[in-house]
Amino acid sequence: MSFKHLKVPEGIALPSVPSNSPELRYEKPELGSNYWVADDFFKYEEAMAIRSSCLEREVWKYGKPYTKELWPGMRTPNALNHKQLKKIEKYVKSVIKKNKLWVADSNKVVVDTNTAILVGAEEGASRPHVDNRYLCRYAAVLYLTPNPIASAGTSFYRLKYANEAAGGNVVDPPFANLVDALNVTSLPYSAWYKDLDIENRFNRLIVFKGNIVHSASEYFGSDLDSKRLAITFFWMCED
């Protein structure tokens, strides 16, 4: 997918959102408010050991383009050990100011938390979405590719209407996801402006509200060692 999302044009008065169009509330991505970044999260040697442990796994689940799954590449669970996972959860609780986190239990879908995801350049593209509100309040990504393509981090998006009006980016109650909130089955790639990019850096942890529209910015690499490797996390907490 070669489509490139553009940011909202600066210095230009955009049209108003078309009347009777579905809308989302807009919440500007702000560091320390709805997303957080921690560089060099683990000691370098430990981060490299985590990476090696993930790449040495023999059992992987496969997504696009190998199966009919919506998600790309390949993934394997239980990427971090108990001590490493607790360190991340302690940090997350400290920045979101919550005393308790837990992983949602669902009979319908697998919540792929603490899961290593490996995706190459030809296996996926950005896919703006929100995490299901009934399964996730906060999400996190730990980047684990040394010398990555910096632009292949995580991006936040906001709606772009057909008349180029800029809309919102948050799914609020009682809706669970974009399908519910906008009453659509899907949206074209062109339906989004890019709002903010967070660079991909080795051993960088990012944390963010799951109900803000986001996506992996892009993917890279062609083999096990060069593809974009990241570990994803999803938590519920008290509102």
C-alpha positions in Angstrom: 0.0 0.0 0.0 1.7 3.2 -1.2 -0.9 5.7 0.1 0.6 8.4 2.2 -1.4 10.2 4.8 -1.0 14.0 4.8 -1.2 16.3 7.8 -3.8 19.0 8.2 -2.7 21.9 6.0 -1.4 24.9 8.0 -2.5 28.4 7.3 -5.5 27.4 5.2 -9.1 27.7 6.3 -10.6 24.3 5.8 -14.3 23.7 5.1 -16.7 22.8 7.9 -17.6 19.2 8.6 -20.6 18.4 6.2 -23.9 18.5 7.9 -25.5 15.2 9.1 -22.1 13.5 8.9 -21.0 11.2 11.7 -18.4 12.9 13.9 -15.8 12.1 16.5 -14.6 14.3 19.4 -11.2 15.7 18.8 -8.5 15.4 21.4 -5.1 16.8 20.4 -2.3 14.3 21.1 -0.2 15.8 23.9 2.9 14.3 25.5 2.2 13.7 29.2 -1.5 14.0 28.7 -2.7 11.2 26.4 0.6 9.7 25.3 3.9 9.1 27.0 7.4 8.1 25.7 10.2 6.4 27.6 13.5 5.9 25.8 16.1 3.2 26.8 13.5 1.5 28.8 15.5 -1.6 29.5 19.2 -1.8 29.8 20.6 -2.2 26.3 21.9 -5.8 26.9 18.5 -6.8 28.3 16.6 -5.2 25.4 18.8 -7.1 23.0 18.2 -10.3 24.9 14.5 -9.7 24.7 14.8 -9.2 20.9 16.8 -12.4 20.5 14.4 -14.4 22.6 11.5 -13.2 20.4 13.2 -13.9 17.1 14.3 -17.4 18.3 10.7 -18.5 18.8 9.6 -21.5 16.8 5.8 -21.0 17.0 4.2 -18.0 15.3 0.7 -17.0 14.3 0.5 -15.6 10.7 -1.6 -12.7 9.5 -1.7 -10.9 6.1 -0.6 -11.6 3.5 -0.4 -15.3 4.5 -3.9 -15.7 6.0 -7.2 -14.0 6.0 -6.5 -12.2 9.3 -6.8 -8.4 9.3 -3.5 -7.9 11.1 -0.2 -8.1 9.2 2.9 -10.2 9.5 3.5 -12.7 12.3 3.2 -12.7 16.1 4.2 -14.7 19.1 2.8 -14.4 22.7 4.5 -14.0 26.1 7.3 -11.9 24.8 8.4 -10.5 28.2 9.0 -12.5 31.4 7.1 -11.7 34.6 9.7 -9.3 36.0 10.0 -7.4 32.7 6.3 -7.1 32.3 5.9 -5.8 35.9 8.4 -3.1 35.2 6.4 -1.9 32.2 3.1 -2.0 34.2 4.7 -0.1 37.0 5.8 2.6 34.6 2.4 2.7 32.9 0.5 3.0 36.2 2.8 5.9 37.2 2.2 8.0 34.1 -1.6 7.3 33.7 -2.0 7.7 37.5 -3.9 4.5 38.0 -3.4 1.9 40.8 -4.6 -1.1 38.9 -4.2 -2.6 35.4 -5.6 -5.8 34.0 -5.9 -7.6 30.7 -9.5 -8.0 29.5 -11.0 -11.4 29.2 -13.0 -12.1 26.1 -14.8 -15.1 24.6 -14.9 -13.5 21.2 -11.4 -12.3 20.5 -7.8 -12.9 21.7 -6.3 -9.9 23.4 -2.8 -10.1 22.1 -1.0 -8.3 24.9 2.7 -8.9 25.7 2.9 -10.1 22.1 5.9 -9.7 19.7 4.8 -8.6 16.3 7.1 -8.9 13.3 6.1 -7.2 10.0 8.1 -6.5 6.8 7.8 -3.8 4.2 5.7 -5.9 1.9 3.4 -7.4 4.6 1.5 -4.4 5.9 0.7 -0.7 5.8 -0.7 1.9 8.2 -4.3 1.1 9.3 -5.8 3.8 11.4 -8.0 2.4 14.1 -8.9 2.5 17.8 -8.6 -0.3 20.3 -11.9 -1.7 21.4 -13.0 0.2 24.4 -14.4 -2.9 26.1 -11.0 -4.6 25.8 -8.5 -1.7 26.2 -8.2 1.7 27.9 -4.4 2.1 27.4 -2.0 0.5 25.0 1.8 0.4 24.7 4.4 -0.5 22.1 8.0 -1.4 22.8 10.2 -1.0 19.6 12.9 -3.7 19.3 14.6 -3.2 16.0 18.2 -1.7 16.2 18.7 1.1 13.7 15.1 1.1 12.5 13.5 3.4 9.9 12.6 6.3 12.2 9.4 7.1 10.4 8.1 3.6 11.0 7.0 4.3 14.5 3.4 5.0 15.6 1.1 7.7 14.3 -2.1 9.4 15.5 -4.8 10.4 13.0 -8.0 12.4 12.7 -10.9 12.2 10.3 -10.6 13.7 6.9 -14.0 14.3 5.2 -14.6 14.2 1.4 -14.6 18.0 1.4 -11.2 18.0 3.2 -12.7 19.2 6.5 -10.7 18.0 9.6 -12.7 16.0 12.1 -12.1 14.2 15.4 -10.1 11.2 16.6 -11.6 9.8 19.8 -14.2 7.0 20.3 -16.3 7.8 23.4 -18.9 5.8 25.3 -21.2 4.1 24.6 -19.3 3.1 21.4 -16.6 0.4 21.3 -14.8 1.2 18.1 -14.9 3.2 14.8 -17.5 0.9 13.3 -20.0 1.7 16.1 -19.1 5.4 16.5 -19.3 6.3 12.7 -21.9 3.7 11.7 -19.7 2.3 8.9 -18.3 -1.0 8.1 -15.0 0.4 6.9 -13.3 3.6 5.8 -10.9 4.3 2.9 -7.3 5.2 3.6 -8.0 8.7 2.3 -10.4 9.2 5.2 -7.7 10.3 7.6 -5.3 13.1 8.2 -2.0 12.3 10.0 -1.9 14.2 13.2 1.3 13.3 14.9 4.2 10.9 14.4 6.3 9.2 17.1 9.6 7.9 15.8 10.7 4.3 16.0 13.8 4.0 18.2 15.3 0.8 19.6 14.2 0.1 23.2 11.7 3.0 23.2 8.4 2.4 25.0 5.3 4.5 24.1 2.0 4.5 26.0 -1.2 6.0 24.8 -5.0 6.0 25.2 -6.4 3.2 23.1 -9.5 5.2 22.0 -7.5 7.7 20.1 -7.1 6.8 16.4 -3.6 5.4 15.8 -1.6 3.0 13.8 1.9 1.7 13.1 3.2 4.4 10.7 4.8 2.0 8.3 6.8 -1.3 8.1 10.2 -2.2 6.8 12.6 -5.0 6.2 12.5 -8.3 4.3 13.8 -11.0 6.6 13.7 -12.1 10.2 16.5 -9.8 11.3 15.5 -6.7 9.4 11.7 -6.5 9.8 10.0 -4.1 12.2 9.8 -5.9 15.6 7.7 -4.5 18.4 5.9 -5.8 21.5 2.3 -4.6 22.0 0.4 -4.3 25.3 -3.3 -3.7 26.1 -4.8 -3.0 29.5 -8.0 -2.1 31.1 -8.3 0.2 34.2 -10.9 1.9 36.2 -12.4 5.0 34.5 
